[in-house]
Amino acid sequence: MPVVVDRHLREQIPHEAAAFPVSFFEGELADLPGRAGPLHWHPDFELAQARCAPLEYRVGQHRIRLEAGDCLFVNGNQLHSVRQLAGDAPDPLPIVVFSGTAVAPATGTLYRRYIAPVAGCASLPFAVFRRQDPGSGEVLALAQSLFDSLRGRPACYEMAVQRDLNRLLAFLFCHLDTLPRFPPTAFQLRTQVRVQKMLDYIARHYREPITAADIAGAASISRSEAGRCFKAYLGCSPVQALLRHRLQAARGLLQDRTLTVEEISAACGFSDASYFTRQFRKTYGMPPRQLRNLGK
């Protein structure tokens, strides 16, 4: 299942029920071009694990390398992405995305006392738990228990998941003063806001003929400054980010078989269907018609 983001880069998490705001994902890297996910954010917490291949998570401007067995906790509202660094097969990458309200109501005393301090800690954008670090054993065991429960869904699995999430958040709260901190600088905060504004502009206008100057103008900065911002957060230029967004949108539209490839190309801002097909093949490894026929 591909990562789907709205026009503010907020990932659309398909929680099955608001009463149990926990989602489990696995095997998504196999469907992503280059085994790399797009930059996105969501208000929920995230717990992910590299299983068999080295991965690189980007949280804000931080790059975190995960070896097999390592886990990463990502705090809410953090711009982040992931890519696989090596390996012949895609890493399973189990991920649990959950709200603190899965443990306690947001208006309750337990949430305010124990969960809100973690969620509101601006200097804790993430926490890494290494397989070779003895101090990480408790969190790694909790992660494995969570993945097993959400994958197998035995009787009363929701209660087991809630219990493990409770213990995870309790661990984070109790170690809040000892976990490595990464206080954001004023420059980092300003850059992130600029990137969000420009990506929001791309998401709203990608169907139209827009230029690098238009993208930079969305954040009221120069083209050169826009290029530096995109390089810092996405590792590409604004125009390359626009192309990625258009191709991702086109891939989603391929599921609508009432539209021709030419119509999809035009609907996603491409003025030349042949150019669209070349870029699509370069990104996804096959032309759009072939990918549609495979049902992906």
Beta strands, then each sheet from edge to edge (+ up, - down):
strand 1: 22-25
strand 2: 45-49
strand 3: 55-59
strand 4: 62-66
strand 5: 71-74
strand 6: 80-84
strand 7: 95-98
strand 8: 126-129
sheet 1: 1+ 7- 2+ 5- 8+
sheet 2: 4+ 3- 6+
end
